[in-house]
């Protein structure tokens, strides 16, 4: 027997596609809603109800949540650092999606859980100036000075979730994602994040016989990256748990961007000269997840190692790259 109707807003995206698959496996009826044409969805699940709609529109949100018991609000206009630094207004317009989805869920009256995907970009920039970053605790989001554009939209929407719970009793849950990556994600075109971009650049160099590659910034900036399987497990745990404040959902395994490049070079069996583009967007100098609270509350934290997850990601992107460009002289923008 089906558990009820779960709506995955932004389900045509990378994380949403995996989440919809997992919810179907759990026994939910699933309605996937995304603005992209279905041919552009990362994963399409025939057993789900698949809807193309613009969730910036309130009427579309009301139709999306009709009859649902759970809403997973992942829909947003976003991408990697190159996208969010150059498209601040577009990123902030996602606040319309969050506002209207919350309003629609409140008015529907049947929603038992409303999950919102926030981001580590909400954290105060003053705490991320050094590569030797102190892992970010949940309270470090205030006083507010998040990533311009995208981070402000996420922080504001977190507060909306809080107040919809306090004022209207809507059971909201919030997770702050830290750099989710894995197979079936964006790997070219400008919206890809560092793990996929690194794989693509090194795969292109390997197939082209190149000896050099471009690195954005000096490569000393530090990050942690969470594999998609850990992300989905965390979403499920957060959604089932009693109401609480936003929690980090990310790995605490720190690496430099140069370290990430060296790892992928190891998979490819090559060593490249690094050309540093110091004018390219690079984000904050250091960011890592403090997982103290997720361990206290859930007795768990993301545990798939970066090397394990990156190898799976590299292998998938390699196959995609060869399928698109061939194994000889490749032409993808790197």
C-alpha positions in Angstrom: 0.0 0.0 0.0 1.3 3.4 -1.0 2.4 5.6 1.9 0.8 8.8 0.4 1.7 11.4 -2.1 5.2 12.9 -2.0 5.9 16.0 -4.1 9.5 16.6 -5.3 9.8 20.2 -6.4 12.8 20.5 -8.6 12.7 16.7 -9.2 14.1 17.1 -12.7 17.4 18.2 -11.2 20.3 16.3 -9.9 19.4 15.7 -6.2 15.7 15.7 -6.9 16.0 12.9 -9.4 17.7 10.7 -6.8 15.2 11.7 -4.1 12.2 10.8 -6.3 13.7 7.4 -7.1 14.3 6.7 -3.4 10.7 7.8 -2.4 9.3 5.5 -5.1 11.3 2.7 -3.6 10.0 3.5 -0.2 6.4 3.1 -1.4 5.3 6.6 -1.9 3.2 7.9 -4.8 5.5 10.6 -6.2 4.7 13.7 -8.2 7.8 15.3 -9.7 7.6 18.9 -10.7 10.3 20.9 -12.6 10.4 23.9 -14.9 12.7 22.2 -17.4 11.3 20.3 -20.4 11.3 16.7 -19.5 14.0 15.9 -22.1 16.3 18.0 -19.9 15.5 16.2 -16.7 18.5 14.4 -15.1 16.4 11.3 -14.4 12.8 10.6 -15.5 10.9 7.9 -13.5 7.9 6.6 -15.6 6.2 5.3 -12.4 6.0 8.9 -11.0 3.5 11.6 -12.0 5.8 14.0 -14.0 4.8 17.6 -14.4 6.4 20.5 -16.1 5.5 23.8 -14.4 7.0 27.1 -13.2 6.8 27.1 -9.4 7.5 30.8 -9.2 3.8 31.0 -9.9 1.5 30.5 -6.9 -1.3 28.7 -8.9 1.3 26.2 -10.2 2.4 25.5 -6.6 -1.2 24.9 -5.5 -1.7 22.4 -8.3 1.7 20.8 -7.4 0.9 20.1 -3.7 -2.8 19.1 -4.2 -3.5 15.9 -2.3 0.1 15.6 -1.0 1.2 14.6 2.5 4.9 15.5 1.9 6.6 18.2 0.0 10.3 18.3 -0.7 11.2 21.8 -1.9 14.5 21.5 -3.9 13.5 23.8 -6.8 15.9 26.7 -7.4 17.8 28.5 -10.1 21.4 27.7 -9.2 24.6 26.1 -10.3 28.3 26.1 -9.4 30.3 29.1 -8.3 30.7 30.4 -11.9 26.9 30.6 -12.1 25.9 31.9 -8.7 28.6 34.7 -8.7 27.4 36.0 -12.1 23.6 35.5 -11.7 22.7 36.9 -8.3 19.3 38.3 -9.3 18.3 35.0 -10.9 19.3 33.1 -7.8 17.4 35.5 -5.5 14.2 35.1 -7.6 14.0 31.5 -6.3 12.5 33.1 -3.2 9.3 33.3 -5.1 9.3 29.5 -5.4 10.0 29.0 -1.7 7.3 31.6 -0.7 4.6 30.2 -2.9 5.4 26.5 -2.1 5.1 27.3 1.6 1.8 29.2 1.1 0.4 26.4 -1.0 1.5 23.7 1.5 -0.1 25.7 4.4 -3.4 26.2 2.5 -3.6 22.6 1.3 -3.9 21.4 4.9 -2.8 17.8 4.3 1.0 18.3 4.4 2.6 16.4 7.2 6.2 17.4 6.3 7.7 20.2 4.3 11.4 19.7 3.6 13.5 22.6 2.4 17.0 22.3 0.9 19.1 25.2 2.2 22.9 25.6 1.6 26.2 26.2 3.3 26.2 29.4 1.4 24.1 30.9 4.2 27.1 31.0 6.5 28.8 34.3 7.5 31.6 35.1 5.1 33.8 36.5 7.8 34.2 32.9 9.1 35.4 31.6 5.7 38.3 33.9 4.8 41.1 31.5 5.6 41.9 28.2 3.8 42.6 26.8 7.3 38.9 27.2 8.0 37.3 26.2 11.3 34.3 23.9 10.5 31.1 25.8 10.3 28.6 25.3 13.1 24.9 25.9 12.7 25.0 29.1 14.8 27.6 30.6 12.5 24.9 31.7 10.1 24.2 34.7 12.3 24.9 37.6 12.4 23.9 37.3 8.7 26.5 37.9 6.0 25.9 35.0 3.6 27.0 34.5 0.0 25.7 37.4 -2.0 22.6 36.6 -3.9 22.2 32.8 -3.6 23.1 32.7 0.1 20.7 35.6 1.1 17.9 33.8 -0.7 18.6 30.6 1.2 18.9 32.3 4.6 15.7 34.3 4.1 13.8 31.1 3.1 15.1 29.3 6.2 13.5 32.0 8.3 10.2 31.6 6.4 10.2 27.9 7.1 10.7 28.6 10.8 7.9 31.2 10.9 5.5 29.0 8.9 6.1 26.4 11.6 5.7 28.8 14.5 2.7 30.7 13.1 0.8 28.1 11.1 2.0 24.8 12.4 3.4 23.6 9.1 5.9 20.9 9.9 9.0 22.3 8.2 12.5 20.6 8.1 15.6 22.4 6.9 19.0 20.9 5.9 22.0 23.0 4.9 23.6 21.1 2.0 27.4 21.2 1.6 28.5 20.7 -2.0 26.6 17.6 -3.2 28.1 15.7 -6.1 27.9 12.4 -7.8 26.9 10.6 -11.1 23.9 12.0 -13.1 24.8 15.6 -12.3 25.8 18.5 -14.4 29.3 18.2 -15.8 29.5 20.9 -18.5 27.8 24.0 -19.6 28.5 26.5 -16.8 26.3 25.2 -13.9 28.5 22.3 -12.9 30.2 22.3 -9.5 33.9 21.7 -8.8 34.0 17.9 -8.6 32.3 17.5 -12.0 34.2 20.3 -13.6 37.5 18.8 -12.4 36.6 15.4 -13.8 35.6 16.9 -17.1 38.8 19.0 -17.5 41.1 16.1 -16.7 39.1 13.7 -18.9 39.3 16.2 -21.8 43.0 16.6 -21.3 43.6 12.8 -21.2 41.6 12.2 -24.4 43.1 15.2 -26.2 46.7 14.4 -25.1 46.9 17.8 -23.4 49.5 18.5 -20.8 47.9 21.5 -19.0 44.7 22.4 -17.3 43.1 25.6 -15.8 42.4 25.9 -12.1 40.1 28.7 -10.9 42.0 30.7 -8.2 45.2 29.6 -6.6 43.8 26.2 -5.8 44.5 26.6 -2.1 40.8 27.2 -1.3 39.4 24.4 0.8 36.0 22.6 0.6 34.2 19.5 1.7 32.0 17.6 -0.7 29.1 15.2 0.1 28.3 12.2 -2.1 24.7 12.0 -3.3 23.9 8.7 -1.5 24.7 10.4 1.8 22.6 13.4 0.9 19.5 11.3 0.2 19.9 9.3 3.5 20.2 12.6 5.3 17.1 14.1 3.7 15.1 11.0 4.8 16.4 11.2 8.4 15.8 15.0 8.7 12.3 14.6 7.3 11.3 11.9 9.7 12.7 13.6 12.8 10.9 15.9 15.2 11.1 19.6 14.3 14.4 21.3 15.0 16.6 24.1 13.8 18.4 23.8 10.4 21.3 21.3 10.5 24.4 20.8 8.4 24.2 18.0 5.9 27.7 17.6 4.5 31.0 15.8 4.8 33.6 17.1 7.1 36.5 15.6 5.0 38.4 18.7 3.9 40.4 19.1 0.7 42.0 21.8 -1.3 40.9 22.4 -4.9 44.5 21.4 -5.9 44.1 18.2 -3.8 40.9 17.5 -5.7 42.7 17.9 -9.0 45.5 15.6 -7.9 43.0 12.9 -6.8 41.3 13.0 -10.3 44.6 13.0 -12.0 45.3 9.7 -10.2 42.1 8.2 -11.6 43.1 9.3 -15.1 46.7 8.2 -14.8 48.1 11.6 -15.9 49.8 14.6 -14.4 49.1 18.1 -15.8 50.6 21.6 -15.5 48.2 23.8 -13.6 47.4 27.2 -15.1 45.8 29.4 -12.4 43.0 31.8 -13.5 43.1 34.3 -10.7 40.2 36.3 -12.2 37.8 33.4 -12.3 35.1 33.1 -9.5 36.5 31.0 -6.7 34.1 31.7 -3.8 35.2 31.8 -0.2 38.7 30.7 0.8 37.6 28.0 3.1 34.4 26.1 4.0 33.8 22.9 5.9 30.9 21.3 7.8 30.9 20.9 11.5 29.0 17.6 12.0 28.7 17.8 15.8 25.0 18.4 15.9 24.0 15.9 13.2 25.8 13.3 15.2 24.1 14.4 18.4 20.6 14.5 17.0 20.7 11.6 14.5 23.7 9.5 15.6 25.0 9.7 12.1 27.0 11.9 9.7 27.8 11.5 5.9 30.5 8.8 5.6 31.2 8.0 2.0 34.8 9.0 1.5 35.8 11.7 -1.1 38.0 9.2 -3.0 35.2 6.6 -3.2 32.6 9.1 -4.3 34.9 10.9 -6.8 35.9 7.6 -8.4 32.3 6.8 -9.1 31.7 10.3 -10.4 34.8 10.2 -12.6 33.8 6.9 -14.2 30.3 8.1 -15.0 31.5 11.4 -16.5 34.1 9.6 -18.5 31.4 7.4 -20.1 29.2 10.5 -20.7 32.1 12.4 -22.2 33.1 9.6 -24.6 29.5 9.0 -25.6 29.1 12.7 -26.5 32.5 13.6 -27.9 34.2 10.3 -28.7 37.4 8.9 -27.3 39.7 10.6 -29.8 40.2 14.4 -30.2 37.5 15.8 -28.0 35.9 19.3 -28.4 34.1 20.0 -25.1 34.7 23.4 -23.5 37.1 23.0 -20.6 
